[in-house]
Amino acid sequence: MTENPSHLPPSGPFLSRREALQATAAAAALATWPSASEAETSAAPAGAGTSAAAVPAVTLTMTVNGRAHTLTIDPRQSILDVLRETLNLTGTKKGCNQGACGACTVLVDGRRIVSCLTLAAMHDGSRIETIEGLEKDGALRPLQEAFVEHEGLQCGFCTPGQIMSGLGCIAEGHAGSPEEIRFWMSGNICRCGAYPGIVAAVADAAGRM
């Protein structure tokens, strides 16, 4: 009697349903996996293989604390960085470097600015005054003396910016009262909390000046 073919075991390797599904999933994953060359290409940073375009330097002249300087600088440099890194005038402090604390305040053409946010390339021909330029022949400015007398400092990190801002505040005519001084000096932060002495010093110096 001939055996019914439908009852014969299948020829060749036999795959269960689970094995078949696993094999299908593996094949699909392999098909979408990038080749080694594709992976290297996608991992490479944009612009890789090409040198970054150099930023051309600019030449400008600044008068800093009464002394003229002709400088060749990166146009992306701030006044703060030029003062500290090129001219070695480190009295002006880099605090937040975001224009929020006032530690880097200097006077540019008589106006107070936060030098960390001010591009030096935009101030060709400007007159800049920093904390180093205040003392003359060993004599302090009235505001500097007032800061000492009224203890308007503790750690001293913010003091250069406070003094330069105080000079600007007085020159602008905004030192008529403690309330006015507090308002117009609010951009200068003292993390030690020496505000009463700072306000008293600016008020005292305004009277002397």
C-alpha positions as CSV (number, residue, x, y, z in Angstrom):
1,M,0.0,0.0,0.0
2,T,1.3,3.4,-1.0
3,E,1.8,5.8,1.8
4,N,-0.1,9.1,1.6
5,P,2.3,11.9,0.7
6,S,0.5,14.3,3.0
7,H,1.6,12.4,6.0
8,L,5.3,12.4,5.0
9,P,7.7,14.7,6.9
10,P,8.8,17.7,4.8
11,S,12.1,17.3,3.1
12,G,15.0,19.6,4.0
13,P,15.4,21.7,7.2
14,F,12.2,22.3,9.1
15,L,11.5,25.8,10.8
16,S,8.9,26.2,13.5
17,R,6.6,29.2,13.4
18,R,8.7,31.0,16.1
19,E,12.0,30.4,14.2
20,A,10.5,31.6,11.0
21,L,9.3,34.9,12.6
22,Q,12.7,35.4,14.3
23,A,14.5,34.8,11.0
24,T,12.2,37.3,9.2
25,A,12.8,40.0,11.9
26,A,16.6,39.5,11.7
27,A,16.6,39.8,7.9
28,A,14.6,43.0,8.1
29,A,16.9,44.5,10.7
30,L,20.0,43.6,8.6
31,A,18.5,45.2,5.5
32,T,18.1,48.5,7.3
33,W,21.5,48.5,9.0
34,P,23.9,50.9,7.3
35,S,27.1,49.6,5.8
36,A,30.5,50.5,7.4
37,S,31.1,53.2,4.8
38,E,27.6,54.7,5.3
39,A,28.1,54.7,9.1
40,E,31.4,56.5,8.7
41,T,29.9,59.1,6.4
42,S,26.9,59.8,8.7
43,A,29.2,60.0,11.8
44,A,31.5,62.5,10.2
45,P,30.8,66.1,11.2
46,A,29.4,68.5,8.7
47,G,32.1,70.1,6.7
48,A,34.6,67.3,7.6
49,G,37.4,67.0,5.1
50,T,37.3,70.8,4.3
51,S,39.2,73.3,6.3
52,A,37.1,75.9,8.1
53,A,37.3,79.3,6.4
54,A,39.7,81.6,8.3
55,V,38.2,84.7,9.7
56,P,40.2,87.7,8.5
57,A,41.7,89.8,11.2
58,V,40.9,93.5,11.5
59,T,43.2,96.4,12.5
60,L,41.9,99.2,14.7
61,T,43.1,101.9,17.0
62,M,41.9,102.4,20.6
63,T,42.9,104.8,23.2
64,V,42.9,102.9,26.5
65,N,43.5,104.9,29.7
66,G,45.0,107.7,27.7
67,R,47.4,105.5,25.7
68,A,46.8,104.8,22.0
69,H,47.0,101.2,20.8
70,T,47.0,99.9,17.2
71,L,45.8,96.4,17.4
72,T,45.2,93.5,14.9
73,I,42.5,91.3,16.4
74,D,39.9,88.7,15.6
75,P,36.7,90.6,14.7
76,R,34.8,88.3,17.1
77,Q,36.7,89.4,20.1
78,S,34.9,91.5,22.7
79,I,36.4,94.6,24.3
80,L,36.7,92.6,27.5
81,D,38.9,89.9,25.8
82,V,41.0,92.5,24.1
83,L,41.6,94.3,27.4
84,R,42.4,91.1,29.4
85,E,44.2,89.0,26.8
86,T,45.8,91.5,24.4
87,L,46.5,94.5,26.6
88,N,46.9,92.5,29.9
89,L,44.6,94.9,31.7
90,T,43.0,92.3,34.0
91,G,41.4,94.7,36.4
92,T,38.2,94.4,34.4
93,K,36.7,91.2,35.4
94,K,35.0,88.4,33.4
95,G,32.0,87.4,35.6
96,C,29.0,85.9,33.8
97,N,30.3,86.8,30.3
98,Q,26.6,87.3,29.4
99,G,26.1,91.0,30.3
100,A,24.1,90.2,33.4
101,C,26.4,90.9,36.3
102,G,28.2,94.2,35.4
103,A,31.6,93.0,36.6
104,C,33.1,93.9,33.2
105,T,31.8,97.5,33.1
106,V,34.1,100.1,31.5
107,L,33.7,103.5,30.1
108,V,33.7,103.8,26.3
109,D,33.7,107.5,25.1
110,G,32.5,108.4,28.6
111,R,29.5,106.0,28.6
112,R,29.4,102.8,30.7
113,I,29.0,99.6,28.9
114,V,29.3,95.9,29.6
115,S,32.5,95.0,27.7
116,C,31.8,91.3,27.5
117,L,29.0,91.9,25.0
118,T,30.7,94.7,23.0
119,L,32.7,93.8,19.9
120,A,36.0,95.6,19.9
121,A,35.9,95.8,16.1
122,M,32.9,98.2,16.4
123,H,34.9,100.7,18.4
124,D,37.7,101.7,16.2
125,G,38.9,105.1,17.4
126,S,37.1,104.9,20.7
127,R,38.4,106.1,24.1
128,I,38.2,103.4,26.8
129,E,38.7,103.9,30.5
130,T,39.2,101.0,32.8
131,I,39.8,100.7,36.6
132,E,43.6,100.8,35.9
133,G,43.3,104.3,34.5
134,L,41.6,106.0,37.5
135,E,44.6,106.5,39.8
136,K,46.7,109.5,38.9
137,D,50.2,109.9,40.3
138,G,49.3,107.8,43.3
139,A,46.1,109.6,44.1
140,L,42.8,107.8,44.0
141,R,39.6,109.2,42.5
142,P,37.0,110.4,45.0
143,L,34.8,107.4,44.2
144,Q,37.6,105.0,44.9
145,E,38.3,106.7,48.2
146,A,34.6,106.6,49.1
147,F,34.5,102.9,48.4
148,V,37.2,102.4,51.0
149,E,35.7,104.8,53.5
150,H,32.2,103.3,53.2
151,E,33.3,99.7,52.9
152,G,31.6,99.3,49.6
153,L,33.4,96.0,48.9
154,Q,34.0,92.6,50.4
155,C,35.6,90.0,48.2
156,G,36.4,92.8,45.6
157,F,35.6,90.8,42.5
158,C,32.8,93.1,41.4
159,T,34.4,96.3,42.7
160,P,36.1,97.4,39.4
161,G,32.8,97.2,37.6
162,Q,30.9,98.8,40.5
163,I,33.3,101.8,40.5
164,M,33.3,102.3,36.7
165,S,29.5,102.0,36.7
166,G,29.4,104.5,39.6
167,L,31.4,107.0,37.7
168,G,29.0,106.6,34.8
169,C,26.0,106.9,37.1
170,I,27.3,110.2,38.5
171,A,28.3,111.6,35.1
172,E,24.8,110.8,33.8
173,G,23.2,112.8,36.7
174,H,21.6,109.7,38.2
175,A,23.1,110.0,41.7
176,G,20.7,112.5,43.3
177,S,19.4,110.1,46.0
178,P,20.0,106.6,47.3
179,E,16.9,105.4,45.6
180,E,18.0,106.8,42.3
181,I,21.5,105.3,42.7
182,R,20.1,101.9,43.5
183,F,17.9,102.0,40.4
184,W,20.7,103.2,38.0
185,M,23.3,100.8,39.5
186,S,21.0,97.8,39.5
187,G,22.9,96.2,36.6
188,N,25.9,95.7,38.8
189,I,25.5,92.6,41.0
190,C,27.5,92.2,44.3
191,R,27.3,88.6,45.4
192,C,28.6,89.6,48.8
193,G,25.7,92.0,49.4
194,A,27.8,95.1,50.0
195,Y,25.0,97.3,48.5
196,P,24.6,99.7,51.4
197,G,28.3,100.7,51.3
198,I,28.2,100.9,47.5
199,V,25.2,103.3,47.5
200,A,26.7,105.4,50.2
201,A,30.1,105.6,48.4
202,V,28.4,106.7,45.1
203,A,26.3,109.3,47.0
204,D,29.4,110.6,48.8
205,A,31.5,110.8,45.7
206,A,28.7,112.6,43.8
207,G,28.8,115.3,46.5
208,R,32.6,115.6,46.2
209,M,32.6,115.6,42.4
